Amino acid sequence: MNRIVNDSPLAVTPLHDWHLEAGARMAPFAGFSMPIQYQGIVAEHRVCRSSAALFDVSHMGRLRFDGDGSEAFLDQLLTRRVTDLPIGGVRYSMICNEAGGVLDDVLVSHLQTPSGSRYHLLVVNASNRDKIVRWLTPQLADFPSVTMTDRTELTAMIAIQGPQAIEVTARLFRARVDGLKRYKAVITDQFQKPVIVSRTGYTGEDGFELIVRAEEARRVWENLLLAGKSQGFAAAGLGARDSLRLEAAMPLYGHELSEQIDPLTAGLGFACNLDGRRFIGSDALRAIAERGPAKTRVGLLPAGKRPVREGAAVVDGDGRTVGVVTSGGPSPTLGRPIAMALVDAVAVDADGGLRIDNRGNQQPAELTPLPFYRPA
């Protein structure tokens, strides 16, 4: 079982006991008790950038779609085309409402079992899992041959990320997973137990994300740590995962994406296939594309050492509020504060520069291309 049986209302992942034994600082996140840090956010961040770190991401939702027509079903709901997704393909996409606002950003995979059965897998954000299940369920009425199964509580999801992640851990799996290209996946096994291996991640580093049976999670987790022991592999919590994704300028739902923020405003036009197809929200997105988004996502380098936080106002040279910080904090890699913000498109090229209202202090901020960090 992967739920607490005492009086706590929080769900737990299959690795919960391991986190407690390792001395993790636990905190509520998206309805789960999750590790925020072990040795410290900065130390875990640097391990990921220099060697490899393991992240328990089992709180993410995992929805499986079986049956003829599953690709057509998902194609009418996702901003990215699904009907031409080959077996082993993985695509980053979004689910939008009619107005083009983002209900969730997701990964969709087309997988084939060793026996030849094909299915699609949707990985959704933990905080949006129930909402997305409710959104998808009535849509299934038009596709009687398609079944949706929530596999979240039956499985665990582990991310191994860092410059040494592929070389060190690839030998643990039967298939040659080191030959997987980015955004490709395969069903293989580790010690004769099934595992889905995808070359994806949320840190800006190379690596794998694994989906295993819940009862196999601890064995796989410990095998990964053992394989990288001499290289200094370590567990990392959600604190480091957030600072890593911020450096890589990866959007976080509830910050750079929401039901009020469309993918084009968020700078994710690459994940919207608008030509020759219709999906929920496509008409609204075409209209936004034609006139141009009123706001745009930008990178900012605040002056000085004081970090800025979500919700801080961005003002122009005349003191007018032109945007808001969506994510901000210190960058362990760059040694300075960084931030992403949604600002008026006309303010990006305006003279006079931008400033951030950091708790009453006007902190100058320099526009910078995204991402803040790219691996060597």
N, C-alpha and C positions, 0 to 999 in steps of 0.2 A: 504494500500500500504506500501511496505517496502523499497522504494527508495526515495532519496532526490528529491524534485521537484524544488529546487532552482538551482543556477549555479554551485554547487559542483559536481564533477565527481564521488564522492564516493558513494557507496551503504551504506545503513543503515539497521540495524536489527530492528525487531518489538519492541525492548526494548530501542531504541535510545533515545526517549524522557525521559524515566525514568533515564537513565544514566546522561543526561544533568541536570535534576532536582536534582539528587544526587550529583552534583558537580564533576563528573568524569573528569579526564584529558583524552581527546580524542586524537587519532592519527590515521593516515592511516595505515591499515594492510590488505594485500591481497585484495585491492580494496574496503575495507569497512572502515567506520569510527567506531573505536572500543575503548572501555574504557581500558586505560593502568593501571590506578590506581584510587582509591577513597581517602582513608585515608593515603595510603602509601604502597609500595610493601611489606616491611618487616612485617608491622602490618597485612596485608591481608594474607600473607604467614603463619604467626603464628596462625591466626584464623582458617585456614584450618587444620593445624596440631593439634590444641587443641580442636576445636569444629566443625564447618563446615562453608564452604564458598560457595557462589553461583557464577557461571561463566556464562556469556552469550556467548555461542559458536554457535550462529545462523549463523555465517559466514561459518561454515563448510558445504560442499555440501551434499545433501541428494538425492540419485537417487533410484527410485523404479523400480523393474522389475516384471512384471506380465506375466502370460501365461505358458502353458506347455513347459517345456524345459528351464526355467530360470536358474535352478540349473546347467544343462549341459552347458549352455552358460557361466555362471560365472566360472564354473570349468575349462574351457579351458583358462581362463584369470588370475585366482588368484593362488598364490603360495600355498594356503591352500585349502584342499579338501572341496567342497561345496555339492557334491551329497549325502553325508551322514549327512549333517547338519540337526538336528531335528528341529521341530517347537519350537520356543523359544530359539534356539541356536544362539550365537554370536561368531564370530571368528575374531581374528586379522590376517590380511593377507597383501599381497602386490601385486601390478600389475607391471610386469617387461617388459622390451623390450627384443628383441631377444638375446642381449648380456648379459642378466641377470641384467642389471642396473634397478634401481627402478624408475618407473614412479610415484608411489604414494604408501603410506601405508594406509590401509583402515580397516574399520570394516564392515563385512558382517553379516546380520541377516536374519533368516528365521521366518517370522511372519504369524499369522493367525488372520483375523478380526473376530469380534463377529458373523458375518453371515457365517463364514466358508471359506472365500476366503483366499488363501495363496499367499504370494509374498515374494520376497527378497529385502532387503534394503541395499544399499551401502553408507556408510558415508565416504566422501573423504575430503582431505585437501582443504581449501578455495582457496589457491593459485594455486591448480592443477585442480580445478573443470572443467574449460573450456577445458583444455588439455585432461582430462579423458573422457569427453563427446565426444570430437572429436575422441579419440582413440577407444571408444566402438561403436560408431555409425556404421562404416562400418562392424564391426564384426557381427552386428545384421542381416546382409543380409542372413546369413546361418541359421537363427533361425526366420522364418517368424511368428511364433506363439508367440514370446516374444516381449513385448513392454517396452520401457524405458521411464520413466517420471521423469523430474527434479522437485523435490518437495521443493527445497531450499527456494524459495521466498514465497511459500504458508504456510510454517511452521516456527517454531522457535525451537531452541535447547538450553536447559539449563542443566548445570551440578551442582549438589549439592554434595560436597565432604568434607569428614572429619569424625573423629571417632564417632560423634553423628548424622551423616546425616541419616543413615538408621532408627535408633530407633525413631527419632523425626518426620521425614517426612512420614514414611510408612503409617501412619494412614490417610493420606490425600487422599488415592486412594482406589477404591472399591476392587481391588484384593489385596491379601496378598503379597504385593511386598517385605516385609521383609523376605519372604521365598525364594526369588529368590537366586540362587547360582551365583557365579561370572560368568560373560560372559553368562548370561541368560537374556531374555527379554520377555515382555508380553504387549499386548494391553489392556488397562483398561480405566478407566475414573476418572476424578475429577469433582465433581459437575455436572455429566452427560455430560461432554465434553470429547472426546477421547484423550488419551495420550499414547504414547509408553514409557514404563519404562524399561531401561536396567541397569543391575548392572555392569557398566563399568566406566572408568574414566582415567584421564591423570595427576594424582597428586601423585600417590603412596598411597593414602588413599582410604578407602572404600567409596561407595556412589552410586548415580544414575546419569544417563544421561536421560533427558526427551525430547521427541519430541512432540510438541503440535501445534495446528493451530496458525497461526500468530496472529489472532485477540484475542486469549486466552492467549498469552504469558505474558502480564503484570499481569493479574489476578493470573496466576499460580506462577509467580515470587514473587509477593507480599504475596501470601498465604504461600509459603515456608519460606520467611523471618519472617512472623508473627508467624508461627509454632515454629521457633527456636529463637524467640526474647529473651526469658529468658536465653537461652543457649549462647547468644552472636553471633548468626549467622550473617554474613555480606556479602555484595557483594565484589567480588574481580575481579581485572582486569587481562589483559594478562601479565602484569609484574610478578605478583605472580604465575600465571599459568606456566610461563617459569621457574622460580626458583624452583617451586615444582617438575616439570617434570625432571629438571636436577638432583635434589637430588635423585629422583627415577630412574635415568639413563634411562629414556624413550627417544628413538630417536626422533628427530625433522627433518621433511623433509627440505632439503636444508642445513642441518648441518651433521647429521650422515647418512642420506640417500639422494641419488640423482640418476640421470640417469647414473652417472659414478661410483656409489657405489652399490655393490650387497648385498643382504641380508646376505650372509654368512660372508662377510667381516665385516658387521655391527653387527655380533654376534646374528643374528636372524634366525639361522637355525631351531629353533623350529617351525617357521612359514612357513616352506617350506616342503611340503609333496612331496618328489621326487619319492617315490617307487610306481610303478604300475600305473602311470598316466603321461600325457603330458600336458603342458600348455606353453604359450609363454614365452620363456626364460628358460625352464626346462633343455634343452640340455646343455646350457651354465653353468647353476648352477650345474649340475652333474659333468661337467668337473672341475669346481672350487672345488667342494667337494672332488673329487678324488685326486687332487694335493695339496689341502689345500690353503686357501686364502693367498695371499702375504702380506696383511695387516690385522690388527685386531683392534677392538674397545676396548679401555682400559679406566680405571678410574685413575685419577692422583690427588694427594694431593700436590699442590704447597706449598713450604716452605714459612713461613712468613704470612703476612696479605694482601699482594698485589694480587688482583684477576688477572687472565689471561683471555684473550678474544679469540674468534674465529679467526683462521688464524695464531695464533702464532706458530712458528716452535718448534718442539720437537727435541732435539739433544741428542746424546749419549755421553759417557765419552770421546770419541775421538774428539768431536766437529762436528760429521757428522749429518746432518739433517736426521732423521729417521721417521718423522711423522709431523702431524699438529693438533692443537687443533681444535675440531669441535664445542664445546660448553664449556663455562667457566663463572665463576662468583662467588660471595660470597654465601655461604650457611648459611641462617639465622638459621637453625636448628643446624648445627655443629659449627657455629661460626668461620668458616675459609673458604678460597677459595677452590673450587673444579673445576675439569675440566674433560671432556671426550675428547679423541683424537683417531685418526686413526694412528697407527704406524706400521712400518715393523714388521712382525711376528717374525723375527729372533732377533729383538732388545728387545723383551719382556723378554727373558731369558738371555740377555747378561750382563756381569759384567760391573761395572763402573757407573751404575745408569743413570737416565735420567734428563735432564734439559729443561726448557722452555725459549725460547728467548722472554722475556717480554719487548718489546720496547728497545732492546739493552742490557738489564740486563739478565744474565744467572741465572735463578731461579730454584734451585733444586726441583725435583718433585718425590714423592714416588708413585709407582704403588699400587693400592688398588682394591680389588674386587668390582664389581658393584652388586647392587645399592649402593649408598652412604648412603641411608636411607631406613630403613624398619619400618613400623608401629609396635608398641608394640603388 
